[in-house]
Amino acid sequence: MLRRGLPGGLALNYAPRGPILDGHLDQWPAFWQALREHLAQEGGTVLKVDPEWSTDAQRAVLTGSGALPSRHPIQHQATWVVDISGGDEAMMRLKESTRRNIRAGIKQGITVEASEASAAMDSFYELLQETAAREQFTIRRRTYYQDLLALFRERGQVAVYLARHEDRLLAGAVMLFFGSKLVYLYGGTRGDARNLKPGYLLHWRAIEDAQRRGCTTYDMWGVPLDPQPGQRGYGYYVFKSRFNGRMLRFIGLYDLPVNRAATLTIRLAERFARAGQPEFV
């Protein structure tokens, strides 16, 4: 869970893609009561949640606890999911242009390395900074990504993928292996490397590794709900869609009141604030 400090010892909390109840929706009231009491003791005001839920019954679980739709989404309300089962059959399910770009990357001598080392995350972070400045999106502090690496490295569930050409770093991605699912968390690319299209080979190498681990699904994460040319996020929607797959829509971001009076104040302030991702640390 992420936390952003507010004046007066208060805090705003966010559970990315949470809660996760896995079919036990009936346990939510007791869980929320205990969590709310814990957050209140730490000065919590609002808990923002955007679970991987898509049904009205799941939505009702939140609204029944007083949750309200949040005004400004933090993540996309949809993700892109690719079937990577069947070994070599997964390659044949890719679009022809994607297969061609993968083969071109190999022919051009692009290499892809997977690593759990802190140095690899440092290299990736440099790429991420460059990409964020170019595409104008917010990233977190370097320590956040190193902490994430350390946590999932202990479980054997993370890898940093780095694509190079003639020893020059071109692209990188942070991947999680979670049960039968490969998850694409973060990515970055050199602005002057696009002609080599290193991302296609990088993602294919991650898919191959995931298959060896028994993964059958690749969650490429956020895409716009209604992608249109010129819209923010359209570029990476096009990239992800070239791996085929399908869009999976979720119910969106909701605000769960921890401190009801403070919740009203915060929601009123957000009404007049610019849309965008708050900084949770």
Residue pairs with C-beta under 8 A, 6 or more apart in sequence:
1 13
1 14
1 15
1 18
2 13
2 14
2 15
2 16
2 280
2 281
3 11
3 12
3 13
3 14
3 280
3 281
4 11
4 12
4 13
4 14
4 278
4 279
4 280
4 281
5 11
6 12
6 43
6 45
8 43
9 43
10 43
10 44
10 45
10 259
10 262
11 39
11 42
11 43
11 44
11 45
12 44
12 45
12 46
12 48
12 266
12 278
12 280
13 39
13 44
13 46
13 47
13 48
13 258
14 47
14 48
14 49
14 74
14 278
14 280
15 47
15 48
15 49
16 50
16 74
16 75
17 50
17 51
17 52
17 75
18 49
18 50
18 51
19 28
19 31
19 49
19 51
20 51
20 52
21 27
21 28
21 31
25 57
25 58
25 61
28 61
28 65
29 64
29 65
32 65
32 256
35 47
36 44
36 47
36 256
36 258
39 47
39 258
40 258
40 259
44 258
44 259
45 258
45 259
45 262
45 263
45 266
46 255
46 256
46 257
46 258
46 259
46 262
46 263
46 266
46 267
47 255
47 256
47 258
48 70
48 74
48 253
48 254
48 255
48 256
49 62
49 67
49 253
49 254
49 256
50 73
50 74
50 75
50 77
50 250
50 251
50 252
50 253
50 254
51 58
51 62
51 250
51 251
52 79
52 248
52 250
53 59
53 250
53 251
54 248
54 249
54 250
54 251
58 251
59 251
62 251
62 254
62 256
63 254
65 256
66 256
66 257
66 260
67 254
67 255
67 256
67 257
68 254
68 255
68 257
68 267
69 252
69 253
69 254
69 255
70 252
70 253
70 254
70 255
70 270
71 267
71 270
71 271
71 275
72 253
72 270
72 273
72 275
72 276
73 252
73 253
74 253
74 277
74 278
75 222
75 253
76 221
76 222
76 223
76 224
76 225
76 233
77 225
77 249
77 250
77 251
77 252
77 253
78 222
78 223
78 224
78 225
78 247
78 248
78 249
78 250
79 219
79 220
79 221
79 222
79 223
79 247
79 248
79 250
80 219
80 220
80 221
80 222
80 223
80 237
80 240
80 241
80 243
80 245
80 246
80 247
80 248
81 217
81 218
81 219
81 220
81 245
81 246
81 247
81 248
82 217
82 218
82 220
82 243
82 244
82 245
83 90
83 93
83 216
83 217
83 218
83 244
83 245
84 90
84 182
84 207
84 210
84 211
84 215
84 216
84 217
84 218
85 216
85 217
87 211
90 207
90 211
91 99
91 102
91 204
93 244
94 102
94 242
94 243
94 244
95 242
95 243
95 244
97 242
98 200
98 242
98 243
101 197
101 200
101 201
102 200
102 201
102 204
104 197
105 163
105 196
105 197
105 198
105 200
105 201
106 201
108 165
108 196
109 165
109 166
110 163
110 164
110 165
110 170
110 196
110 198
110 201
111 163
111 164
111 165
112 161
112 162
112 163
112 164
112 201
112 202
112 205
113 120
113 161
113 162
113 164
114 159
114 160
114 161
114 205
114 206
114 209
115 159
115 160
115 162
116 149
116 153
116 158
116 159
116 160
117 160
118 146
118 149
118 150
120 160
120 162
121 145
121 146
121 149
121 160
121 174
122 142
122 146
123 160
123 162
123 169
123 172
124 145
124 160
124 162
124 172
124 173
124 174
124 186
124 188
125 142
125 145
126 169
127 169
127 171
127 172
127 188
127 189
127 190
128 139
128 145
128 172
128 186
128 188
129 139
129 188
130 188
130 190
130 191
131 187
131 188
131 189
131 191
132 138
132 139
132 188
134 191
137 277
138 276
138 277
138 279
140 279
140 280
140 281
141 281
144 281
145 174
145 186
148 158
148 174
148 185
149 158
149 160
149 174
152 158
152 176
156 177
157 176
157 177
157 178
158 174
158 175
158 176
158 177
159 174
159 175
159 177
159 206
159 209
160 172
160 173
160 174
160 175
161 172
161 173
161 174
161 175
161 202
161 205
161 206
162 169
162 171
162 172
163 169
163 170
163 171
163 172
163 198
163 199
163 201
163 202
164 170
165 193
165 196
165 198
169 190
170 189
170 190
170 193
170 196
170 198
171 187
171 188
171 189
171 190
171 193
171 198
171 199
171 202
172 187
172 188
172 189
172 202
173 184
173 185
173 186
173 187
173 188
173 199
173 202
173 203
173 206
174 184
174 185
174 186
174 187
175 182
175 183
175 184
175 185
175 206
175 210
176 182
176 183
176 185
177 183
177 209
177 210
177 213
177 215
179 215
180 214
180 215
180 216
180 217
181 215
181 216
181 217
181 218
181 219
182 206
182 207
182 210
182 215
182 217
182 218
182 219
183 218
183 219
183 221
184 203
184 206
184 218
184 219
184 220
184 221
185 221
187 199
189 198
189 199
199 239
200 242
203 243
207 218
210 218
218 243
218 245
220 240
220 243
220 245
222 233
223 233
223 236
223 237
223 240
223 241
223 247
224 231
224 232
224 233
224 234
224 237
225 249
227 233
227 234
227 237
227 238
228 234
255 263
255 266
255 267
257 263
